[in-house]
């Protein structure tokens, strides 16, 4: 989005809330034990938001649990796409960095998913009046749900996270929020995604405060709802989501909340039987020591930072032998020429004289029987550029004769 505000949630924090939360914990100490006994044992999930405007989502894969080697982070949110308004209807918008993250799924999303982390697309208001809480009919809500579902399918995501901030309901002549809108939207999205994808609610804004959750089957439509205010410990109330394993009370900012508070919230999460712990703003720096205080309480293991070395090796481009592939003239030019392309990090695409050809990402690929008029080739000098999925490139020049 064009107006994404970095660290925006920390600005909503109220001075002294951490102290109030600690005092509240003391008051509730007599009931916490009973609540924990009644709650089913659950290993809470660590859900982390990544500001992709300034950080790669792929950083999530660098964090693993010290003993098991499992992913330290259970859910990673791409923060953030936007719900925009075109003057008539809401539409899903990706800014440049979100687009890059999604379109480079092989390097940004798949490595994270391969560790066992589920990747969700967080969707945020964008000051244009279009929001999750002001659709005036099921059909309108379903039209937007179709765009969300298409994004999940197209980019191989694990779900959608709804964050109703910065919407500015009413601007551009848009309707005010109503009690039914989000129920329509979430239900339509669930119908389109099926039961195996995640729908989460960042419990803020009219989508949380004005929705009548009894008007739809919230228990079967929503998977999770969590606290949006950093740094506080405060479980949202969503009728239908009565199972604490689907609720997140703890919310911290990884760059602003003290490690002691973060660890304390994790201990309370386990004691109270809540199923989600929310953290914001994972960056490219090594935050494993900080995260260890959280995962030790949540999962019984410390967190390790295992950043893989970046692929810096350029693809190999080799001329293929054999008259069926390549025919060399005595003057050193080619009547036709073929190339074998190889890269252990997978070949992504090539450019022949600037004309792009997308390739199936694989270790080996080919460009066969290039001659004037084919693939953008011309008589005379030609330039072939081959790029791997990490962005490394190799260029070769060759001359074709008529």
Residue pairs with C-beta under 8 A, 6 or more apart in sequence:
1 80
1 81
1 82
1 93
1 95
1 98
1 124
1 126
2 95
2 126
3 126
3 127
3 166
4 51
4 53
4 79
4 80
4 95
4 124
5 11
5 166
6 51
6 53
6 54
7 253
7 255
7 256
7 281
8 165
8 166
9 228
9 229
9 230
9 253
9 280
10 230
10 253
10 256
10 280
12 228
12 229
12 230
13 229
13 230
13 231
13 232
13 253
13 256
17 229
17 231
17 232
18 231
18 232
18 261
21 231
21 232
21 233
21 234
22 264
24 233
25 32
25 233
25 268
32 268
32 271
32 272
33 271
35 272
35 273
36 271
36 272
36 273
38 273
39 244
39 245
39 272
39 273
40 245
40 273
41 273
42 244
42 245
42 273
42 275
43 298
43 299
44 266
44 269
44 270
44 274
44 275
44 276
44 277
44 298
45 74
45 75
45 275
45 276
45 277
46 72
46 73
46 74
46 75
46 277
46 279
46 291
46 294
46 295
46 298
47 73
47 74
47 75
47 76
47 77
47 200
47 224
47 226
47 248
47 276
47 277
47 278
47 279
48 60
48 73
48 75
48 76
48 77
48 254
48 278
48 279
48 280
48 282
49 76
49 77
49 79
49 122
49 278
49 279
49 280
49 281
49 282
50 56
50 57
50 59
50 60
50 76
50 77
50 78
50 79
50 281
50 282
51 79
51 281
52 78
52 79
52 97
52 98
52 100
52 101
53 95
53 97
54 283
55 282
55 283
55 284
56 101
56 108
56 284
57 76
57 78
57 101
57 108
57 109
57 112
57 119
58 107
58 108
58 109
58 111
58 112
59 282
59 283
59 284
59 307
60 71
60 73
60 76
60 112
60 115
60 117
60 282
61 71
61 111
61 112
61 114
61 115
61 117
61 308
62 305
62 306
62 307
62 308
63 71
63 72
63 73
63 287
63 288
63 291
63 303
63 304
63 305
63 306
64 70
64 71
64 72
64 115
64 303
64 304
64 306
65 71
65 72
65 295
65 299
65 301
65 302
65 303
65 304
66 292
66 301
66 302
66 303
66 304
67 301
67 302
68 301
70 115
70 116
71 115
71 116
71 117
72 291
72 295
72 299
72 303
72 304
73 117
73 282
74 116
74 117
74 118
75 117
75 118
75 119
75 120
75 158
75 198
75 200
76 112
76 117
76 118
76 119
76 120
76 282
77 119
77 120
77 121
77 122
77 161
78 98
78 101
78 102
78 119
78 120
78 121
78 122
78 157
79 122
79 124
80 98
80 122
80 123
80 124
80 163
81 92
81 93
81 94
81 98
81 121
81 122
81 123
81 124
81 151
82 92
82 93
82 94
82 95
82 123
82 124
82 125
82 126
83 90
83 91
83 92
83 93
83 123
83 124
83 125
83 126
83 130
83 131
83 132
83 144
83 167
84 90
84 91
84 92
84 93
84 126
84 128
84 130
85 91
85 128
85 129
85 130
85 172
85 174
87 172
89 130
89 140
89 143
89 144
90 130
90 131
90 135
90 140
90 143
90 144
91 130
91 144
91 147
92 123
92 144
92 147
92 148
92 151
93 126
94 102
100 108
101 108
101 109
102 108
102 109
102 121
102 151
102 154
102 155
103 155
104 389
105 155
105 156
106 346
106 348
106 361
106 389
107 389
107 390
109 119
109 155
109 156
109 157
110 156
112 119
113 119
113 156
113 158
118 158
118 159
118 198
119 157
119 158
120 157
120 158
120 159
120 160
120 161
120 198
120 200
121 148
121 151
121 152
121 155
121 157
121 159
121 160
121 161
122 160
122 161
122 162
122 163
122 202
123 132
123 148
123 160
123 161
123 162
123 163
124 163
124 165
124 166
125 131
125 163
125 164
125 165
125 166
125 167
125 168
125 205
126 166
126 167
127 166
127 167
127 168
127 171
128 167
128 168
128 171
128 172
128 174
129 167
129 168
129 169
129 170
129 171
129 172
129 173
129 174
130 167
130 174
131 164
131 167
131 169
131 174
131 177
131 205
131 206
131 207
132 162
132 164
132 181
132 182
132 185
132 207
133 164
133 167
133 169
133 177
133 178
133 181
133 182
133 205
133 206
133 207
133 210
133 211
134 169
134 174
134 175
134 176
134 177
134 178
134 181
134 206
135 141
135 144
135 181
135 184
135 185
136 175
136 178
136 181
137 184
138 184
138 188
140 184
141 181
141 184
141 185
141 188
142 184
142 185
142 188
144 185
145 185
145 188
145 189
145 191
145 192
146 188
146 192
148 160
148 189
148 192
149 189
149 192
149 193
151 157
152 158
152 159
152 160
152 193
152 197
157 197
158 197
158 198
159 193
159 197
159 198
159 199
159 200
159 223
160 189
160 193
160 197
160 198
160 199
160 200
161 200
161 201
161 202
162 182
162 186
162 199
162 200
162 201
162 202
162 207
163 202
163 204
163 228
164 202
164 204
164 205
164 206
164 207
164 208
165 204
165 205
167 205
167 206
169 175
169 176
169 177
169 206
170 176
177 206
177 207
177 210
178 210
179 210
179 211
179 212
179 215
180 211
180 212
180 215
181 211
182 207
182 211
183 211
183 212
183 213
183 215
183 216
183 218
183 221
184 216
186 199
186 216
186 218
186 221
186 222
187 216
187 217
187 221
189 199
190 199
190 220
190 221
193 199
198 223
198 224
199 221
199 222
199 223
200 222
200 223
200 224
200 225
200 226
201 207
201 208
201 222
201 224
201 225
201 226
201 236
201 238
202 226
202 228
203 225
203 226
203 227
203 228
203 236
203 238
204 228
204 229
208 225
208 236
208 238
213 238
213 239
213 240
214 239
214 240
217 240
218 238
218 239
218 240
218 241
219 240
219 241
219 242
222 238
222 240
222 241
222 246
223 246
224 241
224 246
224 247
224 248
224 275
224 276
225 236
225 238
225 241
225 246
225 247
225 248
226 236
226 247
226 248
226 249
226 251
226 276
226 278
227 233
227 234
227 235
227 236
227 248
227 249
227 250
227 251
227 278
228 251
228 278
229 251
230 251
230 252
230 253
230 256
230 257
230 280
231 251
231 252
231 253
231 256
231 257
231 258
231 261
231 262
231 265
232 251
233 249
233 250
233 251
233 265
233 268
234 249
234 251
235 244
235 247
235 248
235 249
235 274
236 247
236 248
238 247
241 247
243 275
244 272
244 273
244 274
244 275
245 273
245 274
245 275
246 275
246 276
247 274
247 275
247 276
248 269
248 274
248 275
248 276
248 277
248 278
249 265
249 268
249 269
249 272
249 274
250 265
250 266
250 268
250 269
250 274
250 277
250 278
251 265
251 278
251 279
251 280
252 261
252 262
252 265
252 278
252 279
252 280
253 279
253 280
253 281
254 262
254 279
254 280
254 281
254 282
254 283
254 287
254 290
254 291
255 281
255 283
259 289
259 290
259 293
260 293
262 279
262 290
262 293
262 294
263 293
263 294
263 296
263 297
265 277
265 294
266 277
266 293
266 294
266 295
266 296
266 297
266 298
267 297
269 277
269 297
269 298
270 297
270 298
277 294
277 298
279 294
286 305
286 307
287 305
288 302
288 303
288 304
288 305
291 303
292 302
292 303
294 303
295 301
295 302
295 303
296 302
310 390
311 344
311 345
311 388
311 389
311 390
311 392
312 390
312 392
313 343
313 344
313 345
313 388
313 392
314 343
314 388
314 392
314 393
314 394
315 341
315 342
315 343
315 347
315 386
315 387
315 388
315 392
315 393
315 394
316 341
316 342
316 343
316 394
317 339
317 340
317 341
317 384
317 386
317 394
317 396
318 339
318 340
318 342
319 326
319 337
319 338
319 339
319 340
320 326
320 338
320 339
320 340
320 366
320 368
325 336
325 337
325 338
325 368
325 369
326 334
326 336
326 337
326 338
327 334
327 335
327 336
327 337
328 334
328 335
328 337
329 335
329 401
331 401
332 399
333 399
333 400
333 401
334 370
334 371
334 398
334 399
334 400
334 401
335 371
335 400
335 401
336 369
336 370
336 371
336 400
337 369
337 370
337 371
337 398
337 400
338 366
338 367
338 368
338 369
338 370
339 366
339 367
339 368
339 370
339 384
339 396
340 364
340 366
341 347
341 350
341 359
341 364
341 365
341 366
341 367
341 386
342 363
342 364
342 365
343 363
343 386
343 388
343 392
344 363
345 388
345 389
345 390
345 392
346 361
346 362
346 363
346 388
346 389
347 359
347 361
347 362
347 363
347 364
347 365
347 386
347 387
347 388
347 389
348 358
348 359
348 361
348 387
348 388
348 389
349 356
349 357
349 358
349 359
349 386
349 387
350 356
350 357
350 359
350 367
350 384
350 385
350 386
350 387
351 357
351 383
351 384
351 385
351 387
352 367
352 370
352 375
352 376
352 377
352 382
352 383
352 384
352 385
353 376
353 377
353 378
353 382
353 383
354 376
355 375
355 376
357 367
357 375
359 365
361 389
367 375
367 384
370 377
370 382
370 400
371 377
371 400
372 378
372 379
372 400
372 402
377 400
378 400
379 400
379 401
379 402
380 399
380 400
381 397
381 398
381 399
382 397
382 398
382 399
382 400
383 395
383 396
383 397
384 395
384 396
384 397
384 398
385 393
385 394
385 395
386 393
386 394
386 395
387 393
